[in-house]
Amino acid sequence: MRATLDTMTADCPRSPRYPSPTPPATDDQVSAYRRALGIPEIVDLHTHFMPYRVLRKVWDYFDTASDRLGFPWPIHYRTAEEDRVARLRAMDVGRWTALVYPHKADMAEWLTDWALEFAARHPDCVPGGTFYPEPDADTQVERALGRGARIFKAHLQVGSYDPRDPRLDPVWGRLAEARTPVVCHCGHGPETGEATGVGPITEVLRRHPDLVLVVAHLGMPDYTAFLDLAERHPSLMFDTTMVFTDFTERIAPFPPRERARLAELGERIVLGTDFPNIPYSYAHQLSALHRLDLGEDWLRGVLYENGTRLLDQAEAAALRPTPVPSRAGSTGGAGSTGDAGDTGGTDGAGTTGGTGRTGSNGGTEMSGTRTDGRGGGR
């Protein structure tokens, strides 16, 4: 059982008389900020860990970002894997992800395998996976769910695929059924993809209205269009990755007129940071959220409550018994009703397996980098 706000009051007082938190200026101050907000931990649903060969290619891309993007992108956390894990833990980030994504066929399955194995070694990493439009995509996703995946990543820009691809329809349907969040980079930032923007993903949501889609980067730079979409689709969520920071405000500023909508949609916004591939400190992302001045309840929701709720609902859905298909036979004079059992509840997506805790991996979403963990490049 995860800690809740009600069970943590001794460590994290929530009284209005408790001093207002001071936004952290350095990573060393993040833990104190967490305590002042009265939350038991920070939940970050958009962090990246990946095979070293993939990570190296991503960092190589950022090192030359000025040539393609027109601005430098110095990696702030260019350290060993376990050092990065330790940094998150030192800041009381109690649940985090290792999001991965492919840029071509025959990558998604082994990336998911790596991610699940990584999370098995790090129990505070949320188990997750990824997918790509290929013939057995639904089987791969079903297998990952059975192995404990509780979050998925889709990157339309790096993957250069259309989310409306028919091979993905059973994938979206199964994930909607499982109430498993999908962190989806579907906005145009920092570079436009073949099927980025609000249009293609809108059609997916029309077909699968229960899909828990977490729009990465608040849909940067098309913030207004994605906020409009959220009003039509109650299951749509957002993450805060890189938004509101000094870095992003220079290249894709959030429109001040939309700030009130952030308050209105407060329960549908979760923390994301893109750690470790960010050009500033983790603390700066939290300070950028603090200076929106949307209140401590909003911050508690974004930094802890909303992400926890998403993960808990995915876990609860996974624990529900899978309906056993029945084989309807003859009923009196009506004759045989046929075989009703073959459709089941998994859309032919394959074995469901167990529910062991294993986890996801990542690349860096904002990069636009296409990397192959087997040594490939862009």
URLIN-V555299 format. One line per field, one symbol per residue. ss: DSSP state (a for helix, b for strand, c for the rest). A space follows every 50 residues. Layout:
ss: ???
This chain:
ss: ccccccccccccccccccccccccccaaaaaaaaaaaccccbbccccccc caaaaaaaaaaaacaaaaacccccccccccaaaaaaaaaaccbbbbcccc cccccccaaaaaaaaaaaaaacccbccbbbccccccaaaaaaaaaacccc bbbbbaaaaccccccaaaaaaaaaaaaaccbbbbbccccccccccccaaa aaaaaaacccccbbbaaaacccaaaaaaaaaaccccbbbccccccaaaaa accccaaaaaaaaacaaabbcccccccccccaaaaaaaaacccccaaaaa aaaaaaaaaaaaaaaaaaaccccccccccbcaaacbcccccccccccccc ccccccccccccccaaaccccccccccc
